[in-house]
């Protein structure tokens, strides 16, 4: 179940960002040589190149798969229709910021995208019209990333000022500020559950914060020996992928709270990484132009775990909540639970009594589901370790 490299390619130019296309068979890179390049995963040496006016610092793909975007060091956004059959050297552009753009990310509903810039702001634009929607000011230094929540209603920003902030897209109220952290926040992103934010730091650490009670639920100190350049959650929510200037990629098991796998062998700093849309692959690029694509393989483990349990309905919390034991905010702070007044039996109608019984049974079923998932995960871990021991024993006996 180890990840396997399925494609390796070294670009002639320095690379700053990489992203899968929506079909997961192609990818896009942004280069310091002022170009956006489109590649095929299996034939990565073949490329279509689009020229920009200055170094491209970030790239993104529209969710509909029809357009690729790049943000440059002068604050311009570059756009080009996605096509492998027609080549046009120049892309369209407009000025979005006064300084370098560090990230571009689309909303899951595909109607907007958000940008982060060295001018200290994050902005939102409509797609495909590119009409300006809103600007978010509050960071006291560069904004290094900006991304939407799964419901597309809020964004989370990462700042050089050692904070991350959550902004309401709809009412534009003052943001919720997290930090200051021990180091600059290099990347912040939402977990697929929508209730947890992952925060990557320049000191090589990362942490998970439950935004409902503003508590840190997992902390990985010194996860890397250099700044983390990207933190990406697997679509299942069970794993995280991190890249770093220490020339490694790491995969983290969020259920166990442990490092699952480390990929080294890169010749330079790993500046970006992404999962494919279904999590079956991931891609990473180095500053010097090396791009590697990997088959995840352990997605089979995820499917096994998911198949051992039924979905108990929307009342069930995400697996990461279950694994980390996220509690009611009052309980987390050490306060006793509030006593609920029980309605008198004679005041309850038969319908109310049935609804109460149903709610209690649903809660019990959800708790059983949590235990079942945990047991399934432990069983799979034991099986994986047993196979590893068998391989080592076989190699020793040869």
N, C-alpha and C positions, 0 to 999 in steps of 0.2 A: 504493500500500500504506500510505498515511498513515492514522492513526486518524481517525475521523469522528464528530462529535457527533451522536447520534441523539435525544437528549432533554435538555431543560434545564428546570429548575423551581426556583423560589425559595420556600422555606417562610417562613411568617410568624414562625416562632420560630428561635432560635439552635440550631444542630445540632452535636452532638458526635461522632456515629458513624453509619455507614451499612453496610448489608449486603444482598447479593442473596438472594432466596429461592431455594430449590433448583431451581425451574423456570426461573430466570433471566428471567422475564417480570415479576416484581414485586420490590420492594425495601422495606426497613424502615429508618427513621431513628430516632435517639434525640435528644431535645431538652432544652434547658435549661428549657423551659416545663413540665417534668414529664410529658411525653407520649412514647409510642411510636407511630409512624405507619406504616401500611402503604400503599404506593403501587403502581400499575402503571407499568411503564417507559414505555409508549406513551401512557398517560393519567395522567401523574404528578400532575396537578392534583386528581384524584379521590383521596381518602384515607379511611382508617378510623383513628380516633384512640382510643388507650387511655390512660387517666389513671393516673399513679403519684403517689407522695407527695412526691418530690423530684426534682431535676434528673437526667436519665438521661445517664450518661457513656459507655455502650457498649451495643451491641446484637449479637445473634448469632441464627442460625437453626439449629434442630436438623437434622441430616443427613436425617432421614426426612421433612422438610418439613411436619411437623405442628404445630410450636410455635415461637414466637419469644420470645427472652429479652432482658431489659434489666437493666443494673446501675446503681444510682443512687449519689448522692454520700453517702448515709447508710449504705451497706453492704448494702442490700437487693437481692435478685434478684427481678425481675418476670417472670411467665410468662403467655403468652396463646396459646390455640389459634389456628392460622393459618386465617383464613376471610375471604373477601371478600364473603360473602353475609349474614353475621350480624354485628351490631355490639353489643358489650357494652363499656360505657365503662371499667369497672374490670378490672385484671388481678390474678391471684393473686401472692402474694409470700411471701418468708421472709428472715430476717436471715442473711446469709452471712459478713459481715465487720463489724468495729467502725468502719471508716472507708470512704471512697469506694472503689467498685469501678471499676478502670480498664480492664479487659478481661474478656471472656468468650469462650472458644473451645472447640469440641467436638472430641472425639477422632474420627479418621477412621472408626473402627468404630462410632461413634454411641452408645456405651454410657455415656460419661462426658463431663463438661465441666470445664474448669479456669478459675479466676478469679484476677485479680491485684488487689491493693488497696494503698491508702495506709497500711494498718496494718502493712505490711512483710512480708506473707505472700502465698503463692499456695495455693490450695486446689483439691481435686478432689471433685466430687459425681457420683453416679450419675444416669443418665437412663434412663427418665423418672421414677424415684422421688424424685429430689433428695436421696437419702440421702448423708450426709457420708462421704467415703472417707479423705482425708488432708489434712494441712496441712504446708506446707513453709516453714520459717523459716531465715533466714541472711542475707538482705539487711539492710543497716544503714539503709536509707531506704525510700522508697516503691517498690513493685513496679509497674511501668508496663504490663507485658504478660506473659502466660503462654500458651504454646501447646504442643500435642502434636506428637510426631514422627509421621511417616507410619505407623509400625507401632503407634502408640498406647502404647508402653511407657515413654517418657520425656517430660518437658516441659522447655522452655527458658523462662527468665524474664529479663526486662529490668529493671534497677534504676536508680533515681536515684543510687545509690552508685557509678556508673560501672563496674558489672560486669554480666555476664550469667552465668547458672548453668544447668547441666543436671542434672536430678534424675531418678533412677530411680524410676518409679512403683511398681514391684513390690517392691523390697527396701528402699526409702527410706533408702539409704546417704547419706553426706555428698555434697553436689553437687560437680561439676567446675566450678571457677570460672574464668571468662575475664575478664581485665582486671587492674588498672584501666585503662580507656580514657581518652583525653584529655577526654572529656565524658560526661555522663549518657547511659545507654543508653535511648533512647526506645521502641525496639521490637526484639524478637528473634524470629526465625521459622526453621523448618526448611525447607531446600530439598527438593523432591520426592524427591531421591535418598536422603534420610535421613542422609547422612553429612556434610552441610554446614549450617552455621547462618549466617543473615544477621543482621548487627548494625547497627542504625541509631543514630546519635549526635545529640546536641543541638547539635553544632557544624556540622551539615550534611553530615557524612561518613557513609559506610557501608562495611562490609567483609564478606567471606565467610571463614569459618573452617572448615577441615577438622577435624571433631571426632575423627577417628581419630588424628591426630598433633598436634593442637592448634596447627596452623600457619595463619597468614593466607595465603590463596591469591589473593585479590583485594582491593584497597583503592582506594576512590574518595574521595580527600580533597576536601572542600568541594564535594561533589556539588550542594549547594543553598546558597543565601545565608541560610538560617535553619535552625532545627532540623527534622529529618526527623520527621514525625508518623506515618508508616506505611511499611513495606517489605513488598511482596508479590511472591512468585515466581509467574510464569506456570506453569500446570499442566505445560507441556512442560519446564520447568526452564531454558529457553534465554534467558528475559527476566526482568527485574525491574521493578516499578512502585514509584515513591516519591512521596510527597506531602510538602509542606513549608509552613511558615509564610511562606515567601517568595512565596506565591500561585501556585505552579506545581506541575505534575505532570511527572515525567520517566520515560521508559522506557529501560531499559539493556539492551544486547546483552551477555549474559554470555559468549558464545562469543568475541566480539571484545574484550570488556573496555572497551567504549565506550558513550557516550550515544547512544541510537538516535533519540529524539524528545523534544521538550519541548513541553508544552501550557501556555500562559499564558492570560491574559485573565480569570482569576478576580478577583473584586472584593475578596476577603478571604483570610485564611489557609486553606489546604487542610488540614483536620484529619483526614481519613480517606480511604482508597481501597481498593477490592476488585476482584479479577477475578471474572468469572462462573465457574461450575463447569467449563465447557469452554474457558475462555479466549477466547471469541469476543467478549466485551464486558468493559468495566471501568467502574466508577462512582467518583465522587469527590464529596465535600461540603465546603463551606466553613463557617467558624464562624458566618457571618451568615445561613446557611440556603440557600445555593445548592447545588443538586444537579445534576450533569451525568453523563449516560451516553454512553459512546463505543463504537462498533464498532471492534474491534481491527484488522481488515483484514490485518495482517501475519501472522495465523495461517495464511494461505495459504502464506506462505514457509516456515513451520514444517512444514506438511504435505508440501510439496515435498521438503524435506530428509529427512524421515522416510521418504518413499516411495522415495528413491534408495538406501536401504540396507535390508537384511534384519536382523531381530533375531537376533543370533548366540547367543542363550541368556542364561541368568542370569549367566554369567561376564563379560558385557560391563559395563563401568562406565558411569556416567551421563555425558551429554554435557558437563556442567560439569567433571567430573573430567578428561575428555579434553582439553578446551580449555585448562584451567589447568595441565595437566601434573602433577597430583598424583602424587608418587612415594612409594615405600616410606619410612616414617618414618626408618629408618636412613640411607637415601641422602639424605634432606632435611637431616639434621643433619651431613652431610659424612663419615659413617662409611663405611668400605668394606663392601660386601655380605658377608654371612656365607657362607662356603663350604659348599656342601652336599655331603655325602658321597655318592658315586655307588655304587650297589649293583653288585657284580660281575656281569658278564654271565651267568656260570654259575649265579648264585643267583636269577635272574629267571625266573619261569614265563612261558609264552606269554601268559597272560592279563594278567600285570603289564606285559609288554613292549607289548602292544596298548594297554593303558590309558595308558602313558606316551607312546606315539606319538600317541594321540588327544588327550591333554592338550596336547602341543606344537602339534599342528595347530590346535586350538581357540584357543590363544593367538595363533598367527599370523593366523588369520581375524579375531580381534578387533582386531589391529593394523591389518589391511587395512581393516576397517570404520571405524576412527577416521580413517584417511587419506581414505577415500571421503566421509565426512561433512564433513570439513574442506574438501575440494575442492568439494563441492556447495554449501556455505555461501559459499565465495569466488565461485563462479560466479553465485549468486543476488545477491550483493552487487554484482558488476560489472554485472549486468543492471539492477539498481535504479538504480545511479548513471548508467548510460547513458540510462535513461528520464528521469531528472531533468534531465540535460543537454539532452535533446531538448525537454522542456517549456520549459526556460529559453530555448533557442534560438528556439523557436517564438514565445514571448512577446516576445522581443527584436525579431524580424523584423516583428511586427505594427505 
